[in-house]
Amino acid sequence: MNPRRELYTLVGADLLSNLGTRISVVAIPWLVLETTGSPTKMGLVAAAETLPYMLSSALATPWADRFGVRRTSVFVDAASAVAMAVVALAPWLGFGTLLVLVAVAGGLRGIGDRVKHVLFKPAAERAGVPLIRLTSAYDGLARGMTLFGAVLGGLLIDWVGLTRAIWIDAATFAVCALLIGVLVRPPAPAQPAPREPYLRALRGGFAYLRTDRTLMTMLIVVSVSNMFANASVAVWIPLWVNEVLGDPAGFGLLLGVFSAGALLGNLLFTVVGTRLPAGTTFALGLTLSGAPRLLALALSDDLVVVLVVTFLSGIGIAAVNPLLGAALYQRVPGELQTRVLGISGSVAFLGLPVGALLGGWSVALLDLTPALLVMSGVCLVLTVGPLLLTRASRRPAAEPATPTPV
C-alpha cells in the first residue's frame, strides 16, 4: 500500500473512533438520565469511564508491546464495539451492569488511543511527513471531530433514538478495527524488542521519563494547563456568563470561539510549524492560552473583549499539543514509545479532575473576580515558570528538515 495512503488511513481510523467517543459522551449521560433520572448516577458513570481510561493508558502498555501494537489496536477497537453495543441494552441489564460496561469501554479506549498514536511515527516516516506537521494537523482534525461529534450525538438521539445512536458509536469502533486490520501493515522491526516481565517493562517507561527533564517538564506544564482549562469550563466561565450576561447561550459562544481559534491556529501551525523555534513557540503558546483568558474574565464585562482574548487564546493552545507530541515521538526510543506515550497521556490528563475542584474551591474562598485575578497569576507561574527554570523552552526536540506537506 502507498505509504502516504496508509498514513491517511491510520489517522482517519483514529479520528473515526474519536467521533464514536464523542457521540457516546452525549449519548451515555442521556441514557443514564432517561433510565434513572439521577444526576448522581450520571456523575458515577462519567467517573467509571474516565478512571479506567487514565489507568489503562499507562498500565496496559507493556502488554500491548508484548502482544503487538497493531494487533492490540485491532483487538481493543473490536472489543470496544462489542462493549458499546451491549451498553445499548443497559436499560434491561441494570445500572450496575452499565457501570461495569462503561468502565470496560473506558479502559479499552485508553489503551486503544495510545497504541494507535504509537503507529503514527513509523507511518509518518515511511510517508516522508514531518512529525510536527502530522501532530499539528491531527490536533486540529481531532478538535474538529470533537465539536462535530458532540453536535452529531445530540442530533442522532433526536433522529434515530438513543439506542441506535449508541449502536452507531459501536459501529465506528468496528470500522476502525477493520481499517487498521486490513489496510495498515507496518513493517516488522529488524530486531524484535526483548520480552520483559510486566513490572520491569512498566518501570522502564517511568524511568525514561524521570531521566528526560525536558519531556517531564513539558508534560507537567501541559497537565497544569489542562487543570486551569477544566476549571474555566467547569466553573469560572459559566459563573462569569451568569453574572455578566445572564444568558447561558454565552457559555456556548465562548467555548465555540475558543475552539474556532484553536482550529485556525492548527491550520496555521500545520503550514508554518516546521519553520518556528519549537521551544519558544511552546512557551508562547502556553502563555497566550492560559492567563490572558482568565484576566479578561476578571477585568472586563465587555463580551467583545472577552471573545477576542478567548479567540487568541485558542490560537495559542494550538501549538502546545503538536509540539509535545512531536517531542515524544522524536526523543523517546522506539522500543519504549508505547509505554512512555501511555504514561505521558495519563500525566497530561491528571490536571482535569483537579481543575474542577480548584475552580469551585477558589470561588468559594475568594469570590469570582478575585479568584480569576489570583489564578491568572498562578497559571502563568506554573505553566511558564518551569520551562524557564529548566531552560527546556530552548529546543524540546530536533525537527527533521523534510518539507513534504501532509
Residue pairs with C-beta under 8 A, 6 or more apart in sequence:
1 9
1 183
1 185
3 123
3 126
3 127
3 128
4 127
4 128
4 129
6 123
6 126
6 127
6 183
6 184
6 185
7 120
7 123
7 124
7 126
7 127
7 129
7 134
9 179
9 180
9 183
9 184
10 116
10 119
10 120
10 123
10 180
10 184
11 120
11 134
11 138
11 141
12 179
13 116
13 175
13 176
13 179
13 180
13 184
14 113
14 116
14 117
14 138
14 176
15 138
15 141
15 142
15 145
16 172
16 175
16 176
16 179
17 77
17 80
17 109
17 112
17 113
17 116
17 172
17 173
17 176
18 142
18 145
18 146
18 149
19 145
19 148
19 149
19 152
19 172
20 84
20 149
20 168
20 169
20 170
20 171
20 172
20 173
20 176
21 109
21 149
21 169
22 145
22 146
22 148
22 149
22 150
22 152
22 153
23 149
23 152
23 153
23 156
23 165
23 166
23 168
23 169
23 172
24 84
24 87
24 105
24 153
24 166
24 169
25 149
25 150
25 153
26 150
26 153
26 154
26 157
27 153
27 156
27 157
27 162
27 165
27 166
27 169
28 45
28 49
28 87
28 102
28 166
29 42
29 45
29 46
30 157
30 162
31 87
31 90
31 91
31 98
31 162
31 166
32 38
32 41
32 42
32 45
32 95
32 98
33 39
33 42
34 162
35 90
35 91
35 95
36 95
41 95
44 99
45 98
45 99
45 102
48 99
48 102
48 103
48 106
49 102
49 103
49 105
49 106
50 106
50 352
50 353
51 103
51 106
52 103
52 104
52 106
52 107
52 110
53 106
53 107
53 109
53 110
54 110
54 345
54 346
54 349
54 350
55 107
55 110
55 346
56 106
56 107
56 108
56 110
56 111
57 110
57 111
57 113
57 114
57 342
57 343
57 345
57 346
57 349
58 202
58 205
58 339
58 342
58 343
58 345
58 346
59 202
59 342
60 107
60 110
60 111
60 342
61 111
61 114
61 115
61 202
61 205
61 338
61 339
61 341
61 342
61 343
62 196
62 198
62 201
62 202
62 205
62 338
62 339
63 72
63 198
64 72
64 111
64 114
64 115
64 338
64 342
65 193
65 201
65 335
65 338
65 339
66 195
66 201
67 75
69 115
69 118
69 119
69 186
69 338
70 115
70 119
70 180
70 184
70 185
70 186
72 111
72 112
72 115
73 112
73 115
73 116
73 119
73 177
73 180
74 177
74 180
74 181
75 177
76 108
76 109
76 111
76 112
76 115
77 108
77 112
77 173
77 174
77 176
77 177
77 180
78 173
78 174
78 177
79 104
79 108
80 105
80 108
80 109
80 112
80 170
80 173
81 170
81 171
81 173
81 174
81 177
82 170
83 101
83 104
83 105
83 108
83 170
84 105
84 166
84 167
84 169
84 170
84 173
85 166
85 167
85 170
86 93
86 101
87 98
87 101
87 102
87 105
87 166
87 170
88 163
88 166
88 167
88 170
90 97
90 98
90 101
93 101
110 345
111 342
113 345
114 338
114 341
114 342
114 345
115 338
116 180
117 325
117 341
118 337
118 338
118 341
119 180
119 184
119 186
120 134
120 138
120 329
121 131
121 329
121 334
121 337
122 186
122 187
122 334
123 184
123 186
124 130
124 131
124 134
127 404
128 402
128 404
129 402
129 404
129 405
129 406
130 274
130 399
130 400
130 402
130 403
130 404
131 325
131 326
131 329
131 330
131 399
131 400
132 273
132 274
132 278
132 322
132 323
132 326
132 399
133 270
133 273
133 274
133 405
133 406
134 406
135 321
135 322
135 323
135 325
135 326
135 329
136 266
136 269
136 270
136 273
136 318
136 319
136 322
137 266
137 270
137 406
138 322
138 325
139 266
139 318
139 321
139 322
139 325
140 262
140 263
140 265
140 266
140 267
140 270
140 318
141 266
143 259
143 262
143 263
143 266
144 263
146 259
147 256
147 259
153 165
156 164
156 165
156 168
157 165
160 168
189 334
193 335
196 204
201 339
202 339
204 336
204 339
205 336
205 339
205 340
205 342
205 343
206 343
208 332
208 333
208 336
208 339
208 340
209 215
209 216
209 219
209 340
209 343
209 344
209 347
210 216
212 331
212 332
213 390
213 392
214 327
214 331
214 390
214 392
214 396
215 327
215 328
215 331
215 332
215 344
215 396
217 386
217 387
217 390
217 392
218 282
218 323
218 324
218 327
218 387
218 392
218 396
219 324
219 344
219 347
219 348
220 347
220 386
221 286
221 382
221 383
221 384
221 386
221 387
222 320
222 321
222 324
222 348
222 351
223 347
223 348
223 349
223 350
223 351
224 351
224 379
224 382
224 383
225 286
225 289
225 290
225 317
225 320
225 351
225 379
225 383
226 348
226 349
226 350
226 351
226 352
226 355
227 351
227 352
227 354
227 355
227 358
228 290
228 294
228 351
228 355
228 358
228 375
228 379
228 383
229 290
229 355
230 351
230 352
230 353
230 354
230 355
230 356
230 359
231 355
231 356
231 358
231 359
231 362
231 375
232 293
232 294
232 355
232 359
233 255
234 355
234 356
234 359
234 360
235 356
235 359
235 360
235 362
235 363
236 294
236 297
236 359
236 363
236 368
236 371
236 372
236 375
237 251
237 254
237 255
237 297
238 248
238 251
239 363
239 368
240 297
240 306
240 368
240 372
241 247
241 248
241 250
241 251
241 254
242 248
243 368
244 250
244 301
244 303
245 303
250 303
253 307
254 306
254 307
254 310
257 307
257 310
257 311
257 314
258 293
258 310
258 311
258 313
258 314
259 314
260 311
260 314
261 310
261 311
261 312
261 313
261 314
261 315
261 317
261 318
262 314
262 315
262 317
262 318
263 314
263 318
264 314
264 315
264 318
265 314
265 315
265 316
265 317
265 318
265 319
266 318
266 322
268 315
268 318
269 276
269 318
269 319
269 322
270 406
273 281
273 319
273 322
274 399
274 401
274 403
276 319
277 395
278 323
278 326
278 327
278 395
278 396
278 397
278 399
279 387
279 392
279 393
279 394
279 395
279 396
280 393
280 394
281 319
281 323
282 319
282 320
282 323
282 324
282 387
282 393
282 396
283 384
283 387
283 388
283 393
284 316
284 319
285 316
285 317
285 318
285 319
285 320
285 323
286 316
286 320
286 383
286 384
286 387
287 316
287 380
287 383
287 384
288 312
288 313
288 315
288 316
288 317
289 313
289 314
289 316
289 317
289 320
290 313
290 376
290 379
290 380
290 383
291 376
291 377
291 379
291 380
291 383
292 309
292 312
292 313
292 376
293 309
293 310
293 313
294 372
294 373
294 375
294 376
294 379
295 309
295 372
295 373
295 376
296 305
296 306
296 309
296 310
297 306
297 372
298 369
298 372
298 373
298 376
299 373
300 306
323 396
323 397
324 348
326 397
326 399
327 396
327 397
328 337
328 340
328 341
328 344
329 337
330 397
330 398
330 399
331 396
331 397
332 340
332 341
358 375
362 371
362 374
362 375
363 371
365 371
366 374
386 392
387 393
